[in-house]
Amino acid sequence: MSIPATIEQAATVKKYLPWVVAIALFMEQLDSTIINTAVPAMANSLQVSPLSLKAVVTSYILSLAVGIPVSGWIADKFGTRKVFSLAVAIFTLSSVLCGLSLNLPMLVAARIMQGMGAAMMMPVGRLTIVRTFPKSELLAAMNFVIIPALIGPLLGPTVGGLIVHWLSWRVIFFVNIPVGLAAQYLIHRHMPDYYGEESRPLDVKGLVLFGTGAALLSWLLEIFGEHSISAPMTFGLFALALSLLAWYGWHSQHTATPLLRLQLFDVRTFRVSVVGGFITRLGLGGLPFLLPLLYQLGLNLPAWQSGLLMMPAAAAAMFMKLIASGVLRRFGYRKVLILNTLMIGVTICTFSLITPGTPWYMIVLLSLTQGFFNSLQFTSMNSMAYADIKPADTSMASTIASTLQQMSMSFGLACGSLVTAWYLSGLPQSDKVAVTSALHHAFLTLGIMTLFSSITFWSLRPEDGESVSKGSA
């Protein structure tokens, strides 16, 4: 493992590394939030229904879920600096290809490539942070990384709305070019180059089993209710996807170097953080896609106004990052995760009350509340995952956590779209009254799901996560 040679070099790395990772995360977050705001305009330009454009979002998240498992092995073998730099380059280039796409299949293909770049970018950046900072400084370092990255969600909806309103939706992808170039400059100056402590062969069989199973399962969720597919075929493919994932589970127990070492789930705090986070994100995953639809189709707002209504959540998330350490230190992970999950569920349900007559300040207040609780939830789950992980296992833990996080977002997005389509009951999406009603029922359903997901955190102990939260004082 390559590490800083002197105390001065180590201090320099700690000073600039959070900014290096934050710039890349800013680009990724800016990209995703801009796209969500532009969905109606993109659908009109490409002559497809708005809900069918979930393939543009789902394909990106799906490629993350398939690509992330191999990112840890790649970083261990070739070094964090080279892999992170390559990831940013792929993401920037594919952004240009997205903007040049002429139809939906081309756009989806470019988004898959973009997702593969992000698949290496996120976990490798997180891995570098975990390896650089001791556990006592980890929560503060992660929060520092996230605060600049949240500028993306803060600016994305408004920038995307203004671009769509005054220019072509294609321009939204070209915004990544200068950000990507700036990230490359910082990477080559300040990114440490860590390697794995020991060389391990790539688990090709595991990659095929897990990647195929995860991709097939997500694809089934994406097409369900959107295309004509028989019930027996759906059941057969669903059984095949689960069989592939189960086969991987068996395979991982009988190979010396599995792609994802599932034995890490024996660590209780890691297990609760990852599994609980997966279940919670099923309710949260659809919000970035459904809220712009509610504002633009249900409330008949232009894209730029819809973007403005998405900004308060990002602003509240940034504020929460400043106080999250103190909250966790004062109340502990168990109390925070149980109560905060309940509050998120209530907040999601409250979006079902928004109608064209709802005062704008009430929507802003609700958005602030959503961003506040969501930010605390993600900070808590992401940091607790490493509380009891040994240093030698950080690469594998980062890979597993990032993989399941992205899979849950993919499933959550598909779940939100699927629930909305089910409540729409085949009515045309041009019927704004029907769309609004379907979205209201979807928010209630997702909110109730989130309320029940709080059960997953009951097995935590009051002292869990103290190695992270107490050291962040």
N, C-alpha and C positions, 0 to 999 in steps of 0.2 A: 504494500500500500504506500503510495507516494503521499507524504505529509509535509507541511511547512518545516523548514530546517531550523529556524531560529524562533525565539519568542517574538521578535519584532515582525517576522513574516506571518506568524500565526495571528498576531493582533491585526495585521493588515487584512488577512483573509477574513477574519471575523467582522471587520469593519465594512468591507465591500461586498462580501458574498451575498448577504441578504438583498442588496440592491440588484445584483446580477440575476438572481432567481426571480425577484419581483418584476423586473422588466419583462422577462419572458412570460410570466404569469399575467402581467398586464395585457400583453398582446393577445394572449389566448382568451382572457375574459372579455376584452374589448370586442374581439371577433364574435364570440358566442352571443353577447347581448345585442350587438348591432344586428345580427342575423334574425334574432327573435322579433325585433321591432319591424324588420323589413319583410316578414313572411307574407302579409297580404299583397304588397306590391310585387314581390317575386312571383306569387301565384298568378296574379293578373298578367304579368309579362310572359310567363311560361305557359299560360293558358291551362292551368291545373287548379284543383280545389285547394283552399288553404290547409285543410287537414291533411291532404296528401303530401304536403311539403314537410310533414314530420319526418319523411324519409331523409331529407337533407340534414336534419338535426340528428336523427337516430343513427344514420350511417356513420356520422362523425363519432358519436359516442360509442357505437359498436366497434369501430376500428380501434378506439382507445382500449376497450375491454379486451380485444384480441391481441393487440400489440404490446400492452403494458407488461404481461407476464414474462416476455423475453427481454424487456428493457433492463432488468437487474442483471441478467447474465451478460448482456452486451456491455453495460457499464463496468462490471467487474473485469471483463476481458480487455476492453479497449480504453478504459479510463473515462472518468466522468466529464473531463473537459472536452475531449473529442466528441463524445456521444451527445453532450448537451449542445455543442456547436452545430453538429450535423442535424440535430432535431430542429433547432431554430431555422436552419437553412431550408429544410424540407417544408416546414410550416409556412415560411414566407413564400417560397416558390409555388406551393400549392394554392396559396391565397390568390396569387396572380391568375392561376388556371381557373379558379372558381369565378373570378370576375370576367374571364373570357368565355365561359361556358355558354353554349347556344341553346341547350335544352336541359330538361330535368335529369336524364341519365348522365350527361357530361358533368353536371353540377354535383351529382351524388358521387361520381367517380373521383372528382377533385376533392370532395370533402373527405372521402375515405383516405386519400393520400395525406390530407391535412391532419386527419386524426392520427395517422401513423407517426407523423412528426410530433404531435402533442403527446403520443403514447410514450415516447422517450423523454420528452421535455419535462413533464410534471414529476414522475417518480424519480428521475435522476436528480432534478433540482432538490426535491425533498430529501433524497438519500444523502446528498452532499451536505445539506444543513444538519441532518442527524449525525453524520460522522464528524462534522466540524465542531459542534457545540456539545458540551456535557449536558446531561439530563437536567441539571439545575438551571441551565440557561436556555433550554430547548423551547419552552413555552414562549418566552419573550422573543426569541429569534423567529419562531414561526409567526407570531403576531406581527412582528416587524415586516416580514416578507409579505404577509397578506394585506397590510394596510395600503402600500402603493399599488398592489395588484387590484384592490377594490376600486381604484380610480377607473379601471376599465368598465365595470358595471355602472359606475356613476356617470361616466361620459357616454358609454355605448348607446343607451336608448335615445338620448338626445341627439348625439351625432348621427346615429343611424336614421332617426326620424327626419332630421334636417336634410340629410343626403337624399333620402327617398323622396322627400317633398320637393326639393329643388333640382336634383340630379337623377341619374340612373342608379338603381339598386346595385349595379355592378361596381360602382365606386367604393362601396363599403368594404370590399375585399382588398382594395389597393391601399387602404389606410395602414395595413400591416407592413408595408415595405419599409418606410423610414424607421418604424419601431424595431423591425427585425435587424436592420443594419446597425442600429444603436446597440442592440443586445449582443451582436457579434463582437463589436468593439470591446464591450465590458467583459465578455466571456474570455477573450484572449488575454486580457490584462489582469483579471482578478479571480478567475475560476480555478480552484485547486483541482489537481488531477489525481483522484483516488482510484486504486485498482483493488480487485478482490485479493484477500489474503491467500487464497489457494485457487489454482485453476481447476475448473470443473467442466465436464463436457455438457453440451447443450442437450437437454432432454427433448429430442425431436418427436418421439412418440407422444410424450406428454403434451407438447405444443399442439400437435395435430388433434389429439383427443379433446383437450380443453378448448382450444380455439374453435374447432368445428362445432362442438356442443354449444358453446356460448353464442356463436354466430347464428346457428340454426334456431336456437331458442328466441333470441332477440328478433330475428327475421319473422318468426311466426307471430310474435306479438305485434310487429309493425304492420303486417299485411292483414291480420285478423280484422274482419269487418270492413275492409277496404277493397278486397278482391274476392271473386267467386272461387271458393275452395271447399271441397266436400268435407263433411264432418269426419268420415273415416280417415281421409288424408291428413286432416289437421291432427287427429288423435295419434296417427301413426308417426308423423314427424315430431310431434311433441314427445312421444315415448322414445323416439330415436335420440333426440337431444338430451333428454334426461339420462338415457342409457350411456351415451358418450361421456357425460359428466361423471356418472357413477363409475364408469370404467376408468376414467382418469383418477378418481378417488382411490380405487383399488391399486392402480398402477403406481401412484405416488407412494404407497405403503411398501412397495416391493422393488423399488429402485434406489440406488445409492445417492443419486443426484437428481431428484425430481425438479420439474419446472417450478412448481409451487410446493414448498414443504409444509404440508397440512398439519404436521405435529406442532407447529407454532400455536395452533388453536388450543393446545393444552394450557397455554398461559392465559389465565382467566381474564385479566384486564384487556389483553389483546383480543380475545374471543368476543367479549361483550362489546368492545368498541367497534370491531369490524362487523359482526353480525347485527348488533343493534343499529349501527349506522346504515347497514344495507336495508333493513326493514323500514327505518324512519324515512330514508330517501325515496322509498316507493311512493309516499304521499307527497313529498316535496318536489320530486323530479319533474312533474308536469307543469309546475307553476310558471317557469320562465317562458313556456310555449303558450299556455292557456291565458295568462293575464293580458298580453298584447291583443289576443283575439277578443277578449272581453271588452277591452277599451276601444278597439277599432271597429269590430263588427257588432258588438252588443251595445256600446255607447255611441257609435258613429263618430269617433274622434279621428282626426288626421294622425298620420304616423308620428309627427313631431310632438304632438300633445300626448300621445300614448307614451312616447319616450320619456317625457317629463314626469309622468306618473310613475315610471319605473325607477327614477332617480332616488327618491327618498329611502327606499330599501337599502341601496348601496351606501348612502350617507350614514344611515343608522348602523349598518354593518361595520363601517370604519370606526365609528364612535365606540361600539361594543369592544372592538379589538383593543382599545386603549384601557378598558377596565376589566376585561375578561380574566386577566391574571389575578386581580384582587378578588373578583367574585368566586373563582374556583378555590383560591386560598382560604377564603372566609367560610364558604359553605361546603366545599368538597364536591368531587365529581358525581357521587351518587345522588345527592339532593338536587344538584343543578340539572343533571340529565333527565331525571324523572319529571321534575316540575316543568322544566323548559320544554320538554317534548309535549306535555299537555297543553302548554300555552301556544305552541306552534299549531297543534290541532285545532284549537279554538279560533286562532287567527285565520287559518285556511277556511274554516266553516263560515267565518264572517264575510268573506268575499262573496258569498252567495246572496248577500243583502244589497249588493251594489246594483243600482238601476240608473237609467238616464236621469232620474230626478235626484240622485244622491249628491249632496254638496261636495265640491271638489276637496275642501279641507278635510272632510271625513275620509275620503279615499287616501289622501296624503298621510293622515294619521295612521290609518290601517297599514299602509305601505311601510311607514317608519317602524311600526310594531313588528311587522313581519321580518324586516331586515335585522332588527335588534335581536330577536329570538333565534332566527336562523344562524346568524353569525356566532352567537354563543354556543349553539348546538354543534356546529362544525369545528369550532376551536376546541371544544371539550372532547369530542370523539376523536379528532385527529391527533391531539397531543397525548391523550391517555393510552393510545395504542402502543406507544413506545415506553411506557412507564416501567415495565418489567422485562423488556427485551434486552438480551445480552448484546454487547457491541458487535460480536461476530455475526449476529443474526439480523442486523439492521437492514442490510440489503434485501434479504428475503422478506422481512416484515414489511418494508416499504413497498415491495412489488405486490405482495398479497393485498395489502390495504388499498393500494391504488387500483388494482384490478377490480376488486369487489365494489369499490366506490363508484367506478365508472359503469360497471354492470348495473348497479342499483339505479344510477341516473338514467341509463338506457331503458331499463324496465319501468322506471317511474314515468318517464316521458311517454312510453308506449301505453302504460296503464292510464295516464291522464287522458291521452287522445282516445283510447279505446272506450273509456267510461263516457266521455263526451259524445262520441259517435253513437254509443248505445242509447243514451238519453235522447239523442237527436232523432232516433227511430226512423231513419231513412228520409226525413224531410230535407228539402234543399237547403244548402248552406247560405243561400241568398236570402232566406227567411230570417231576418234579424231577430224577430221575437222568439222563434224556435231556437236559434243559436244561443241567445241569452239565457233562455230557460234551461237548455242542456248544460251550459257552462255553470249555472247556479247549482244544479243538481250534482255536477261533477265535483265542484268545490266541497259540497257537503260530504260526498262519499270519500274524497281524499282526506278531508279533515278528520272524519271518524276513524279512518285507517290509521292516521298518525296518532290519534288519541290512544288507540289500543297498542301501538308500537312502544309506548312508554313502559310496558310490562318487561321488555327485554332488558331494562336497566335495573330491575329490582334485585338482581343477584349481586350487584356491586356491594362492596363493604365501605363503611365510612372513611377508612384510611386509604382506599385505593387511589392511586395517582399522586400521592403526596411527594414522591420523588421528583415529580415534574412541577406540581403547583407550589409546594412549599419553597422550592429552590428558586422560584421566579420572583421572590420578593425584592 
